[in-house]
């Protein structure tokens, strides 16, 4: 049986050298929109600090309490890989350092390279988190040399998609949003990503931020997001709501 090997070098390249990781901007609210063909469009400049655009939608930003943020429920992955492997009922298997994924159209394997005596640029360790509900994707966390990413593997096609943070499916099932805060070390992308939700997710927008980052993001409804906001130089997070304008 043939398997497609996802090379660690590809993952490391995504995590450390993607356009999201290397682009810079003097505007903390500038964005790079990406059309469905994968072509970048001109960055959008915003004049107000209380708005943000994502996927060509303008959102108003308002502060909320932690209690309001916590009240919005979202899926949480089981922290036990052994349990989620059992729940996969043979469609995903681990044999030693290797995870095997039995998608409908092809097989994929991921190999950990986590020898403590040789932690170089090719270091990687994958943890299977289960199936992301409503997406048709298996979800993994990938830890690499001085970086990390989340990995989606299509249950249908076996194609892989890397996101900057844990992806969250919108209530209407149309989109995936991912956020990540990395304000100090800057080894990973600080900002948001928006994807279509399909057999193979397509990134349609990428929002880079300078002075704050989303350490957690949830959909309150199909047009509203709530975010745990980490600001540069601040130890405690704040909480905000992003409300789409009509």
N, C-alpha and C positions, 0 to 999 in steps of 0.2 A: 504494500500500500504506500502510495507516494504522499509525502507531506511537504508543505511549503514552510521553509524555515525563515522566521522573521529575524533578521540579523540585528545584533546589538548595536552595530555601528550606525544603522539606519535610525534607531531610536535615539541614540546619543546625539546624532546630527539634528534630529527634530528638537530635542530638548534644549540644546545649547546653541544651535546655529540657524534656527528658523528666522524668517523675516520678522516674526513677532519678537524674537529675542534680540535682534540686532538693530531694529529700527529705532530712531530717536525722534523726539519732537519737543519743541519749546512750549507747545500748548498742551496742558495737562488733559484737555478734553478733545484732542484731535483724534480722528479715526481714519482707518484705512478700510474702505468698503471693498468687498470682493463679490463680483457677479457670479452667477451660477456656472459660468464657464471657467471660473478660477482666475479671472483677470482682475488685477487691482485697479481701482478707480481713484480719482483725486481725493486726498484727505479733506474731510469736512471740518471747518473751523467754527467753533461756537463762541458766542460772546458772553454767555451767562454761565455762572458757576452752579446754578441750580437746575440745569438741564443737562441731558446727555442723549446722544443718539445711538441706536443699536438696530441694525437691520433696516435702516432708512426710516425708523420710527423715532420720534422725539418723545423723550420721557421727562416728566417733571420730577425733581428730587425733593423729597420732604423727609425730615427727621422723624423717627419713630422710637418707641421704647424697646428694650430687650424683650419685654413680655409680649409685645405685639409681634416681634420677629419669631419668638419661640412658639407662638400660637399657630403659625403657619406650618402645617405638617408636610413632610416629604419622605420619600423612601430612604431608608438607611440600610446599608449593606451589612450583612452578618460578618462579624470580625473573625469568625472561624472558617478558614479555607476548607478544612475537613468537612464541615457541615454543608457548605455550598457545593462542594464536589459531589457529595452524596445526593444533594438535591438535583444536580445536573443529570443524574441517572445514566451515566455512561457517555453522554455527549461531550463531556470534558473529563480528562483523566490527567493525573500527575504520576509520573514514574521518576522518582529521584528528583533531579534538578530540572526536568522537562515537563511542560504542560502540553497536552495534545487536545486539539479542538476539532471535532467532527462536524463541520458545517455541511450543508446540503450539497454544495457544489465542489468543495475541496477541503483538504485537511491542512491544518496549520499547527506548527509547534513552536513553542517559546522555550529557550534554554537559559537558565540562570547561570551567570558567571560571577560567582560571589566568593571565590577563594580568598580568605582573609590574608593570605600571604602574598596576594597579587592583585591588590585593589588599584588597578590602573584605569585608563580611559574606557576600556571595554567592560568595566564592571556593570552588571545589571542584575536585578532581582525582581521577578514578577510575582504578584499575589493575585489569585483569582478571587473576585468579589461577587460573582454570580451573574445572573441575567438582569439587565437593567429593565425594569417593567415598562411596557409600552413602547419599546424601542426595537425589539428583535435583535438585540446586540448583547454579547457577553462583555462584561466589564472587568478590567484588571487595573491594578496600580503597579506602575513601573518605577523602581528606584534605580538611578544611574549614578555615575561618578559626578558628584556635585550638582545633580539636578534630579528631576522627577517628571512624570507625566501620567496621564490616565490613558488606557488603551481600550478601544472598542473593537470587537471582532464580530462581523456580521454572521448570524446563524445561518443565513441563506447563502451568501457568496463567499464567506471566509475573508473578505477584505478587511483591512485594519485601518482605524482612524485614531490619531493621537490628539488628545485635548489637553489644555493647560491646567485644567482643574476637573473635579468630578462633574460629569455632565448630568443635567437635570432635564427631564422631559416636560414640555409645557402641557397644561391640562387639556388642551385641544388636540394634543398629539402631533402638532405640526413642526415643532422646533426642539432643539437641544440647546441649552445655555451652559457655559462653563466659565468659572471665574477663578482667579488666583491672585494672591497678594504676595509680592516679593519686592519689598521696598529697600532693603538694606544690601543683601548679598547680590541681588540682581542676576542670579544664575538661571532663573526661569522668567517667563513672561508675566508681567504685572498688568492685569486688565481682564477683559471679557472676550469670549468667543461665542458666536451664534451659528448654529448649524441647522440645516433642514433635517427632519427626522424621517429617514427612509432606509431601504435595504443597505445603502452605503451613504452615510451622512455627508453632506456637502457644506463646507464652511462658507457662509454668506456674509459674515462681517467679523471684524476683529477690532477691538477697542483698546488702545494702549493708554495707560494712565501713569502720571508722574508722581503726584503727591499723595495719593491714596490708592488702596487696592481692595478688591472684594475677597475677603477670606472665606466667605460662605455666601451662597446665593440660592434662593428658592422662588418658585412661581407661587404667587398668591392666587392669581387667576391668569387667563390667557393673555392679558394685557397689563399685568402688574407683577413686579418683582420686589422681593424684600432682600436686603443685603446686609451682611455684617461687614462693616467698613473699617479697615485699618488705615490710620493716617500716619504719615511719616513723622517720626519722633514721638509718637504717643504710644504708651504701653497698653491702654485699655481701648477696645474697639467701640465704635458707635454703630448705630443702626439706622438705615434709610429705606424708604420706599420709592421705587421707580414706577411712575404711573404714566402709561401711554396717553398722549393727547389724541382726541378724536380725529 
